[in-house]
Amino acid sequence: MSTRFGFLKEVFASLRKDPLGMTGLVIVVLVLLASVFASQLAPHDPLDVDVHNRLQSPSWQHWLGTDQLGRDVLSRVLLGGRVALKVALVAISVSLSAGLLLGMMAGFGPAWLDRLLVTCFDTLRSFPTIMFALAIVALTGPSLNTVIGVIIITSIPVYARIVRTQTQALRDQDYILAERAMGASTARILGHHVLPNIAAPLLILASMDVPAVVAMEAGLSFLGLGVSPPTPSWGSILNDGYSYLRNSPWPIIAGGIPLILVTLGFTFFGESLRDILDPKLRGKGEAS
């Protein structure tokens, strides 16, 4: 426990020396807190309709104005953040876990299993995400679970291929061969030797995938393939704002700013983590 605390302390100390990394960490923390405490921070009920005050400009009562139904935009943005981060955390956690398992099976298993799994990965990645989402929605109907499912299915091959490559690079190392010669089980080798060596690249990739997943959820909701109305989502807020852009620009501005902040925050944070946890990647980036 003390070793882990010391490692986290060392990572945080390194982050403090990187202005962009620290900026990203602050943005990430603020976004997470705003999403977790969205119900307490929201000044109004995000579903409360007030047509008499529709498409109002920002005021002391409505800091980001109101939408076409008179709903408070700030409240909807805050609750929309909870939806976006829920999708990101669930989808990335499940796809990372599944990709880790399948990737280690492909990289450490027999050649026929590797070929079979790689064929499955390539098949799933061959479908354009939007077209795949349209097909799934046509079968199941638009919902939050549909969005999560689409993201999981399309993300698993990405993680699995990276894990497979890392596992194949490690399986012929001398200490791995020595473990196998002494009769160590495959589960022990993967858990005690392979997993710790591939954890850092996976964490870096996962942190930098958050904005991509959030943008995918917003895009699907913008197209009407995501969460069902009247549930707030950054994508549906953008869609409503686009429809009434001539009447008021504030809904589309309010829906776009969180996407920009999430992208900047997690990108800065992920880049800084890459430099701290994987100096080899930093060296390659500086050389290029």
Secondary structure by P-SEA (a helix, b strand, c coil): caaaaaaaaaaaaaaaacaaaaaaaaaaaaaaaaaaacccccccccccccccccccccccccccccccccccaaaaaaaaaaaaaaaaaaaaaaaaaaaaaaaaaaacccaaaaaaaaaaaaaaacccaaaaaaaaaaaccccaaaaaaaaaaaaaaaaaaaaaaaaaaccccaaaaaaaaacccaaaaaaccccccaaaaaaaaaaaaaaaaaaaaaaaaaaccccccccccaaaaaaaaaaaccccaaaaaaaaaaaaaaaaaaaaaaaaaaaaacaaaaaaaaac
